[in-house]
Amino acid sequence: MWDRYHPVSSVRISSVSTRVVDAGDRDWVFVRVDTDEPGLVGWGESSLGWHTHAACGAVRDLEPLLIGRHPRQVERLWQTMTHAPYFKGGIVMMSAIAGIEQTRWDIKAKALGVPLFELLGGPVR
């Protein structure tokens, strides 16, 4: 279980996958990150217009950088995903990274038992 006062827990990322939903004129690409804690998963979105296969491929390419890592380390894993590849990936890679980052915020909020908007600054109007 998560310890809300310590930045690192024993929970690790076990898999990263995508789900494509046909939206007519374009597809929606949803990213799912599973953890080794049963039932604790995060969802994000990496849609990129007509570049469905590229977005899904970019998520798959980033998966080895994430497996076994702590999902709660949002900034550290963002740095890893953006700086580890030798060549920069452009809009496709950044869309994949954004979707994966959303999943980890979702996991963090669920583990802490708070709505995600609370972690991102609270409600605003």
DSSP file (Angstrom, degrees, kcal/mol; ACC not computed):
  #  RESIDUE AA STRUCTURE BP1 BP2  ACC     N-H-->O    O-->H-N    N-H-->O    O-->H-N    TCO  KAPPA ALPHA  PHI   PSI    X-CA   Y-CA   Z-CA
    1    1 A M              0   0    0      0, 0.0     9,-0.3     0, 0.0     2,-0.2   0.000 360.0 360.0 360.0 158.7    0.0    0.0    0.0
    2    2 A W        -     0   0    0    109,-0.2     2,-0.6     7,-0.1     7,-0.1  -0.483 360.0-145.3 -77.6 144.1    1.1    3.6   -0.5
    3    3 A D    >   -     0   0    0      3,-0.3     3,-1.6    -2,-0.2   109,-0.1  -0.951   7.6-154.6-108.6 112.2    2.5    5.6    2.3
    4    4 A R  T 3  S+     0   0    0     -2,-0.6    -1,-0.1     1,-0.3   108,-0.0   0.627  89.7  53.1 -67.1 -11.3    1.3    9.2    1.8
    5    5 A Y  T 3  S+     0   0    0      1,-0.1    -1,-0.3    -3,-0.0    -3,-0.0   0.488  99.7  66.6-102.1  -3.3    4.3   10.7    3.7
    6    6 A H  S <  S-     0   0    0     -3,-1.6    -3,-0.3     1,-0.1    -1,-0.1  -0.972  72.5-142.7-120.7 132.7    7.1    9.0    1.8
    7    7 A P  S    S+     0   0    0      0, 0.0     2,-0.4     0, 0.0    -1,-0.1   0.674  85.1  51.2 -68.5 -17.4    7.7    9.8   -1.9
    8    8 A V        +     0   0    0     65,-0.0     2,-0.2    63,-0.0    -5,-0.0  -0.964  62.6 175.1-125.7 137.1    8.6    6.2   -2.8
    9    9 A S        -     0   0    0     -2,-0.4    -7,-0.1     2,-0.3    63,-0.1  -0.675  46.3-101.1-124.8-176.8    6.7    3.0   -2.1
   10   10 A S  S    S+     0   0    0     -9,-0.3     2,-0.2    -2,-0.2    -8,-0.1   0.526  84.4 113.5 -85.2  -4.9    7.2   -0.6   -3.1
   11   11 A V        -     0   0    0    -10,-0.1     2,-0.3    24,-0.1    -2,-0.3  -0.475  48.4-171.2 -69.6 135.0    4.5   -0.3   -5.9
   12   12 A R        -     0   0    0     -2,-0.2    24,-2.0    58,-0.2     2,-0.4  -0.910  29.8-103.0-128.2 154.1    6.1   -0.8   -9.3
   13   13 A I  E     +A   35   0A   0     56,-2.5    55,-3.1    53,-0.4    22,-0.3  -0.624  35.6 177.6 -73.3 128.4    4.9   -0.3  -12.9
   14   14 A S  E     -     0   0A   0     20,-2.7     2,-0.3    -2,-0.4    21,-0.2   0.714  59.0  -0.4-107.6 -27.2    4.2   -3.8  -14.3
   15   15 A S  E     -A   34   0A   0     19,-1.3    19,-2.4    51,-0.1     2,-0.4  -0.991  48.7-153.8-160.5 157.1    2.9   -3.0  -17.8
   16   16 A V  E     +A   33   0A   0     -2,-0.3     2,-0.3    17,-0.2    17,-0.2  -1.000  27.5 161.1-131.9 131.0    2.0   -0.2  -20.3
   17   17 A S  E     -A   32   0A   0     15,-2.6    15,-3.0    -2,-0.4     2,-0.3  -0.934  26.5-133.0-145.6 167.6   -0.6   -0.6  -23.0
   18   18 A T  E     -A   31   0A   0     -2,-0.3     2,-0.4    13,-0.2    13,-0.2  -0.902   6.1-159.8-123.0 154.5   -2.8    1.3  -25.4
   19   19 A R  E     -A   30   0A   0     11,-2.6    11,-3.2    -2,-0.3     2,-0.5  -0.999  12.5-151.3-130.2 130.2   -6.4    1.1  -26.3
   20   20 A V  E     -A   29   0A   0     -2,-0.4     2,-0.5     9,-0.2     9,-0.2  -0.892   7.6-166.4-106.5 130.2   -7.7    2.6  -29.5
   21   21 A V  E     -A   28   0A   0      7,-2.7     7,-2.9    -2,-0.5     2,-0.5  -0.970  22.1-128.1-116.9 123.9  -11.3    3.9  -29.8
   22   22 A D  E     +A   27   0A   0     -2,-0.5     5,-0.2     5,-0.2     3,-0.1  -0.576  26.9 178.1 -72.3 119.1  -12.7    4.7  -33.3
   23   23 A A        -     0   0    0      3,-1.7     2,-1.3    -2,-0.5    -1,-0.1  -0.004  46.4-110.4-111.8  27.8  -14.1    8.2  -33.1
   24   24 A G  S    S+     0   0    0      1,-0.2    -1,-0.1     0, 0.0     3,-0.1  -0.663 106.8  29.8  86.4 -94.1  -15.2    8.4  -36.8
   25   25 A D  S    S+     0   0    0     -2,-1.3     2,-0.3     1,-0.1    -1,-0.2   0.601 135.5   8.4 -80.7  -9.7  -12.9   10.9  -38.4
   26   26 A R  S    S-     0   0    0     -3,-0.1    -3,-1.7    -5,-0.0     2,-0.3  -0.974  77.4-110.8-158.5 165.6  -10.0   10.2  -36.0
   27   27 A D  E     -A   22   0A   0     22,-0.8     2,-0.5    -2,-0.3    21,-0.3  -0.722  17.8-135.3-102.3 152.8   -9.1    7.7  -33.3
   28   28 A W  E     -A   21   0A   0     -7,-2.9    -7,-2.7    -2,-0.3     2,-0.6  -0.920  16.4-154.2-102.4 132.5   -8.7    8.2  -29.6
   29   29 A V  E     -A   20   0A   0     -2,-0.5    17,-3.1    -9,-0.2    18,-0.4  -0.932  11.0-170.4-110.6 114.2   -5.6    6.6  -28.1
   30   30 A F  E     -AB  19  45A   0    -11,-3.2   -11,-2.6    -2,-0.6     2,-0.4  -0.859   9.4-148.4-105.1 139.7   -5.9    5.8  -24.4
   31   31 A V  E     -AB  18  44A   0     13,-2.2    13,-2.2    -2,-0.4     2,-0.4  -0.881   9.0-165.2-108.6 136.2   -2.9    4.7  -22.4
   32   32 A R  E     -AB  17  43A   0    -15,-3.0   -15,-2.6    -2,-0.4     2,-0.5  -0.985   2.5-167.8-122.6 129.4   -3.1    2.3  -19.5
   33   33 A V  E     -AB  16  42A   0      9,-2.4     9,-2.4    -2,-0.4     2,-0.3  -0.978   9.7-160.8-116.2 122.5   -0.4    1.7  -16.9
   34   34 A D  E     -AB  15  41A   0    -19,-2.4   -20,-2.7    -2,-0.5   -19,-1.3  -0.739   2.4-156.1 -99.1 148.7   -0.8   -1.2  -14.6
   35   35 A T  E     -A   13   0A   0      5,-1.2   -22,-0.2     2,-0.4     4,-0.2  -0.716  32.2-109.5-114.2 170.5    1.1   -1.6  -11.3
   36   36 A D  S    S+     0   0    0    -24,-2.0   -23,-0.1    -2,-0.2   -25,-0.0   0.461  96.6  93.4 -80.0   0.7    1.9   -4.7   -9.3
   37   37 A E  S >  S-     0   0    0    -25,-0.3     3,-2.3     3,-0.3    -2,-0.4  -0.857  93.5-109.0 -91.2 118.4   -0.7   -3.7   -6.7
   38   38 A P  T 3  S+     0   0    0      0, 0.0    -2,-0.1     0, 0.0     3,-0.1  -0.175  97.1   5.8 -52.7 128.5   -3.9   -5.5   -7.7
   39   39 A G  T 3  S+     0   0    0     -4,-0.2     2,-1.0     1,-0.2    -3,-0.1   0.310  94.0 121.4  84.5  -8.8   -6.5   -3.1   -9.1
   40   40 A L    <   +     0   0    0     -3,-2.3    -5,-1.2    -5,-0.1     2,-0.3  -0.759  34.8 145.3 -94.7 100.4   -4.2    0.0   -9.1
   41   41 A V  E     -B   34   0A   0     -2,-1.0     2,-0.4    -7,-0.2    -7,-0.2  -0.902  34.4-144.8-130.1 158.4   -4.1    1.2  -12.7
   42   42 A G  E     -B   33   0A   0     -9,-2.4    -9,-2.4    -2,-0.3     2,-0.4  -0.949   7.6-153.5-125.9 148.8   -3.9    4.6  -14.3
   43   43 A W  E     +B   32   0A   0     -2,-0.4     2,-0.3    59,-0.3   -11,-0.2  -0.939  18.8 161.4-122.1 143.2   -5.4    6.0  -17.5
   44   44 A G  E     -B   31   0A   0    -13,-2.2   -13,-2.2    -2,-0.4     2,-0.4  -0.849  30.5-118.7-144.9-179.0   -4.2    8.7  -19.8
   45   45 A E  E     +B   30   0A   0    -15,-0.3   -15,-0.2    -2,-0.3    57,-0.1  -0.992  24.2 170.3-136.7 128.6   -4.8    9.9  -23.4
   46   46 A S        +     0   0    0    -17,-3.1   -16,-0.1    -2,-0.4    49,-0.1  -0.097  22.6 157.2-126.2  33.4   -2.3   10.2  -26.2
   47   47 A S        +     0   0    0    -18,-0.4   -19,-0.1     1,-0.1     3,-0.1  -0.290  15.4 179.0 -64.4 146.1   -4.4   10.9  -29.3
   48   48 A L    >   -     0   0    0      1,-0.4     3,-2.2   -21,-0.3     6,-0.1  -0.370  41.5-108.0-148.1  60.2   -2.7   12.6  -32.2
   49   49 A G  T 3  S-     0   0    0      1,-0.3   -22,-0.8   -22,-0.2    -1,-0.4  -0.273  96.3  -5.1  55.7-121.0   -5.2   13.1  -35.0
   50   50 A W  T 3  S+     0   0    0      1,-0.2    -1,-0.3   -24,-0.1     3,-0.3   0.233 115.0  88.7 -90.4  12.9   -4.4   10.7  -37.8
   51   51 A H    <>  +     0   0    0     -3,-2.2     4,-2.5     1,-0.2     5,-0.2  -0.255  44.2 136.4-106.1  44.6   -1.2    9.4  -36.2
   52   52 A T  H  > S+     0   0    0      1,-0.2     4,-2.4     2,-0.2     5,-0.2   0.923  72.7  44.9 -58.5 -50.9   -2.8    6.6  -34.3
   53   53 A H  H  > S+     0   0    0     -3,-0.3     4,-2.4     1,-0.2    -1,-0.2   0.868 113.2  51.6 -66.0 -35.9   -0.2    3.9  -35.1
   54   54 A A  H  > S+     0   0    0      2,-0.2     4,-2.4     1,-0.2    -1,-0.2   0.920 110.6  47.9 -65.8 -43.4    2.7    6.3  -34.4
   55   55 A A  H  X S+     0   0    0     -4,-2.5     4,-2.0     2,-0.2    -2,-0.2   0.924 113.6  47.1 -64.2 -44.1    1.3    7.3  -31.0
   56   56 A C  H  X S+     0   0    0     -4,-2.4     4,-2.2     1,-0.2    -1,-0.2   0.906 112.8  50.0 -63.7 -40.9    0.7    3.6  -30.0
   57   57 A G  H  X S+     0   0    0     -4,-2.4     4,-2.5    -5,-0.2    -1,-0.2   0.879 107.8  53.0 -64.7 -38.6    4.2    2.8  -31.2
   58   58 A A  H  X S+     0   0    0     -4,-2.4     4,-1.5     2,-0.2    -1,-0.2   0.899 108.1  50.5 -64.8 -39.9    5.8    5.6  -29.2
   59   59 A V  H  X S+     0   0    0     -4,-2.0     4,-1.1     1,-0.2     3,-0.3   0.934 111.5  48.7 -61.7 -45.2    4.1    4.4  -26.1
   60   60 A R  H  < S+     0   0    0     -4,-2.2     3,-0.5     1,-0.2    -2,-0.2   0.894 108.3  54.4 -61.1 -39.6    5.4    0.9  -26.7
   61   61 A D  H  < S+     0   0    0     -4,-2.5    -1,-0.2     1,-0.2    -2,-0.2   0.824 109.9  47.2 -64.0 -30.6    8.9    2.3  -27.3
   62   62 A L  H >X S+     0   0    0     -4,-1.5     3,-1.5    -3,-0.3     4,-0.5   0.673  87.9  89.0 -84.1 -17.6    8.8    4.1  -23.9
   63   63 A E  H >X S+     0   0    0     -4,-1.1     3,-2.0    -3,-0.5     4,-2.0   0.859  80.2  58.0 -52.1 -44.6    7.6    1.0  -22.0
   64   64 A P  H 34 S+     0   0    0      0, 0.0    -1,-0.3     0, 0.0    -2,-0.1   0.787 102.1  56.7 -60.6 -24.2   11.1   -0.4  -21.2
   65   65 A L  H <4 S+     0   0    0     -3,-1.5    -2,-0.2    -4,-0.2    -3,-0.1   0.648 114.3  39.1 -76.5 -13.5   12.0    2.9  -19.5
   66   66 A L  H X< S+     0   0    0     -3,-2.0     3,-2.4    -4,-0.5   -53,-0.4   0.751  82.4 106.7-108.8 -32.1    9.0    2.4  -17.1
   67   67 A I  T 3< S+     0   0    0     -4,-2.0   -53,-0.2     1,-0.3     3,-0.1  -0.282  93.6  11.5 -59.1 130.2    8.7   -1.2  -16.2
   68   68 A G  T 3  S+     0   0    0    -55,-3.1    -1,-0.3     1,-0.3     2,-0.2   0.383 102.7 119.8  85.2  -3.5    9.8   -1.8  -12.6
   69   69 A R  S <  S-     0   0    0     -3,-2.4   -56,-2.5   -56,-0.2    -1,-0.3  -0.492  74.9 -97.2 -92.0 163.7    9.9    1.9  -11.8
   70   70 A H    >   -     0   0    0    -58,-0.2     3,-1.3    -2,-0.2   -58,-0.2  -0.698  26.9-153.1 -78.8 119.0    7.9    3.7   -9.1
   71   71 A P  T 3  S+     0   0    0      0, 0.0    37,-0.2     0, 0.0    -1,-0.1   0.731  89.2  67.4 -67.4 -19.6    4.8    5.3  -10.8
   72   72 A R  T 3  S+     0   0    0    -61,-0.2     2,-2.0     1,-0.2     3,-0.2   0.645  75.7  86.7 -77.1 -13.6    4.6    8.0   -8.2
   73   73 A Q    <>  +     0   0    0     -3,-1.3     4,-2.3     1,-0.2     5,-0.3  -0.496  54.9 163.5 -84.9  70.2    7.9    9.6   -9.3
   74   74 A V  H  > S+     0   0    0     -2,-2.0     4,-1.8     1,-0.2    -1,-0.2   0.922  70.0  40.3 -59.6 -51.9    6.1   11.7  -11.9
   75   75 A E  H  > S+     0   0    0     -3,-0.2     4,-2.5     2,-0.2    -1,-0.2   0.909 114.0  52.4 -68.1 -42.4    8.9   14.2  -12.6
   76   76 A R  H  > S+     0   0    0      1,-0.2     4,-2.1     2,-0.2    -1,-0.2   0.917 112.2  45.6 -61.0 -43.7   11.7   11.7  -12.5
   77   77 A L  H  X S+     0   0    0     -4,-2.3     4,-2.6     2,-0.2    -1,-0.2   0.836 109.8  54.9 -71.1 -31.2   10.1    9.4  -15.0
   78   78 A W  H  X S+     0   0    0     -4,-1.8     4,-2.1    -5,-0.3     5,-0.2   0.938 109.4  47.8 -63.0 -45.4    9.2   12.4  -17.3
   79   79 A Q  H  X S+     0   0    0     -4,-2.5     4,-2.2     1,-0.2     5,-0.3   0.907 111.7  50.7 -60.6 -41.7   12.9   13.3  -17.2
   80   80 A T  H  X S+     0   0    0     -4,-2.1     4,-2.3     1,-0.2    -2,-0.2   0.933 111.6  46.9 -61.2 -46.9   13.8    9.7  -18.1
   81   81 A M  H  < S+     0   0    0     -4,-2.6    -1,-0.2     1,-0.2    -2,-0.2   0.833 118.2  41.0 -67.6 -32.1   11.4    9.6  -21.0
   82   82 A T  H  < S+     0   0    0     -4,-2.1    -1,-0.2    -5,-0.2    -2,-0.2   0.770 125.8  31.5 -87.6 -25.5   12.5   12.9  -22.5
   83   83 A H  H  < S+     0   0    0     -4,-2.2    -3,-0.2    -5,-0.2    -2,-0.2   0.669 103.8  69.7-107.8 -19.6   16.3   12.6  -22.0
   84   84 A A  S  < S+     0   0    0     -4,-2.3    -3,-0.1    -5,-0.3    -2,-0.1   0.917  80.9  81.0 -69.4 -43.1   17.0    8.8  -22.2
   85   85 A P  S    S-     0   0    0      0, 0.0     4,-0.1     0, 0.0   -23,-0.0  -0.399  76.6-139.5 -65.3 140.4   16.4    8.5  -26.0
   86   86 A Y  S    S+     0   0    0     -2,-0.1     2,-0.4     1,-0.1    -2,-0.0   0.922  88.8  46.8 -65.6 -44.6   19.3    9.6  -28.1
   87   87 A F  S    S-     0   0    0      2,-0.0     2,-0.1     1,-0.0    -1,-0.1  -0.817  92.5-116.7-100.9 139.9   17.1   11.3  -30.7
   88   88 A K        -     0   0    0     -2,-0.4    -6,-0.1     1,-0.1    -2,-0.1  -0.458  18.9-145.6 -71.7 146.5   14.3   13.6  -29.7
   89   89 A G    >>  -     0   0    0      1,-0.2     4,-0.9    -2,-0.1     3,-0.6   0.563  22.2-152.4 -97.1  -9.2   10.9   12.3  -30.8
   90   90 A G  H 3>  -     0   0    0      1,-0.2     4,-2.5     2,-0.2    -1,-0.2  -0.330  59.4 -21.1  72.1-154.8    9.0   15.4  -31.6
   91   91 A I  H 3> S+     0   0    0      1,-0.2     4,-2.0     2,-0.2    -1,-0.2   0.829 136.3  53.3 -64.5 -35.0    5.2   15.7  -31.4
   92   92 A V  H <> S+     0   0    0     -3,-0.6     4,-2.0     2,-0.2    -1,-0.2   0.952 112.9  42.8 -65.9 -48.7    4.5   12.0  -31.5
   93   93 A M  H  X S+     0   0    0     -4,-0.9     4,-2.6     1,-0.2    -2,-0.2   0.899 113.8  51.5 -65.6 -39.9    6.9   11.1  -28.7
   94   94 A M  H  X S+     0   0    0     -4,-2.5     4,-2.4     1,-0.2    -1,-0.2   0.852 107.8  52.9 -67.6 -32.6    5.7   14.1  -26.6
   95   95 A S  H  X S+     0   0    0     -4,-2.0     4,-2.1    -5,-0.2    -1,-0.2   0.913 110.9  47.1 -65.7 -42.0    2.1   13.0  -27.1
   96   96 A A  H  X S+     0   0    0     -4,-2.0     4,-2.3     2,-0.2    -2,-0.2   0.924 112.3  49.6 -63.6 -44.6    3.0    9.5  -25.8
   97   97 A I  H  X S+     0   0    0     -4,-2.6     4,-2.7     1,-0.2    -2,-0.2   0.901 109.5  52.1 -61.8 -41.2    4.9   11.0  -22.9
   98   98 A A  H  X S+     0   0    0     -4,-2.4     4,-2.2     2,-0.2    -1,-0.2   0.920 110.1  48.0 -62.2 -44.0    1.9   13.2  -22.0
   99   99 A G  H  X S+     0   0    0     -4,-2.1     4,-1.5     1,-0.2    -1,-0.2   0.905 113.2  47.6 -63.2 -40.9   -0.5   10.2  -22.0
  100  100 A I  H  X S+     0   0    0     -4,-2.3     4,-1.6     1,-0.2    -2,-0.2   0.895 109.8  53.1 -66.8 -39.8    1.9    8.2  -19.8
  101  101 A E  H  X S+     0   0    0     -4,-2.7     4,-1.9     1,-0.2    -2,-0.2   0.902 105.5  54.5 -62.5 -40.2    2.3   11.1  -17.4
  102  102 A Q  H  X S+     0   0    0     -4,-2.2     4,-2.2     1,-0.2   -59,-0.3   0.884 104.8  54.9 -59.3 -38.5   -1.5   11.4  -17.0
  103  103 A T  H  X S+     0   0    0     -4,-1.5     4,-2.4     1,-0.2    -1,-0.2   0.888 106.9  49.8 -63.2 -38.0   -1.6    7.7  -16.1
  104  104 A R  H  X S+     0   0    0     -4,-1.6     4,-2.3     2,-0.2    -1,-0.2   0.856 109.4  49.9 -74.1 -33.5    0.9    8.2  -13.3
  105  105 A W  H  X S+     0   0    0     -4,-1.9     4,-2.5     2,-0.2    -1,-0.2   0.898 111.2  51.5 -65.4 -39.2   -1.0   11.2  -11.9
  106  106 A D  H  X S+     0   0    0     -4,-2.2     4,-2.4     2,-0.2    -2,-0.2   0.921 110.6  47.5 -61.9 -45.1   -4.1    9.1  -12.0
  107  107 A I  H  X S+     0   0    0     -4,-2.4     4,-2.7     2,-0.2     5,-0.2   0.921 111.4  51.0 -61.0 -45.1   -2.3    6.3  -10.1
  108  108 A K  H  X S+     0   0    0     -4,-2.3     4,-1.9     1,-0.2    -2,-0.2   0.917 111.3  47.3 -61.0 -44.8   -1.0    8.7   -7.5
  109  109 A A  H  X>S+     0   0    0     -4,-2.5     5,-2.2     2,-0.2     4,-1.0   0.920 113.3  48.1 -63.9 -44.1   -4.5   10.2   -6.9
  110  110 A K  H  <5S+     0   0    0     -4,-2.4     3,-0.4     1,-0.2    -2,-0.2   0.908 111.4  50.5 -63.2 -41.4   -6.1    6.8   -6.6
  111  111 A A  H  <5S+     0   0    0     -4,-2.7    -1,-0.2     1,-0.2  -109,-0.2   0.853 113.9  44.4 -65.9 -34.4   -3.4    5.6   -4.2
  112  112 A L  H  <5S-     0   0    0     -4,-1.9    -1,-0.2    -5,-0.2    -2,-0.2   0.587 109.8-124.2 -85.6 -10.6   -3.8    8.6   -2.0
  113  113 A G  T  <5S+     0   0    0     -4,-1.0    -3,-0.2    -3,-0.4    -4,-0.1   0.826  70.2 118.2  73.0  31.6   -7.6    8.4   -2.1
  114  114 A V  S   <S-     0   0    0     -5,-2.2    -1,-0.3    -6,-0.2    -2,-0.2  -0.905  72.7 -95.8-125.7 155.5   -8.1   12.0   -3.4
  115  115 A P    >>  -     0   0    0      0, 0.0     3,-1.5     0, 0.0     4,-0.8  -0.438  36.1-120.7 -66.1 145.7   -9.6   13.3   -6.6
  116  116 A L  H >> S+     0   0    0      1,-0.3     4,-1.3     2,-0.2     3,-0.9   0.856 109.7  64.7 -57.6 -37.2   -6.9   14.0   -9.3
  117  117 A F  H 34>S+     0   0    0      1,-0.3     5,-3.3     2,-0.2    -1,-0.3   0.778  94.0  62.4 -61.1 -23.9   -7.8   17.7   -9.5
  118  118 A E  H X45S+     0   0    0     -3,-1.5     3,-0.9     1,-0.2    -1,-0.3   0.887 104.2  46.8 -66.3 -38.0   -6.7   18.1   -5.8
  119  119 A L  H <<5S+     0   0    0     -3,-0.9    -1,-0.2    -4,-0.8    -2,-0.2   0.758 110.2  54.6 -73.4 -24.0   -3.1   17.1   -6.8
  120  120 A L  T 3<5S-     0   0    0     -4,-1.3    -1,-0.2   -15,-0.0    -2,-0.2   0.188 137.9 -69.0 -98.2  17.0   -3.2   19.5   -9.8
  121  121 A G  T < 5S-     0   0    0     -3,-0.9    -3,-0.2     3,-0.0    -2,-0.1   0.360  74.7 -95.1 119.2  -5.8   -4.1   22.6   -7.9
  122  122 A G      < -     0   0    0     -5,-3.3    -4,-0.1    -6,-0.2     2,-0.1  -0.150  66.9 -30.9  87.9 175.0   -7.7   22.1   -6.7
  123  123 A P        +     0   0    0      0, 0.0     2,-0.3     0, 0.0    -2,-0.0  -0.378  60.3 178.4 -70.1 143.1  -11.0   23.2   -8.2
  124  124 A V              0   0    0     -2,-0.1    -2,-0.0     1,-0.1    -3,-0.0  -0.938 360.0 360.0-136.8 161.9  -11.0   26.4  -10.2
  125  125 A R              0   0    0     -2,-0.3    -1,-0.1     0, 0.0     0, 0.0   0.360 360.0 360.0-126.4 360.0  -13.7   28.2  -12.0
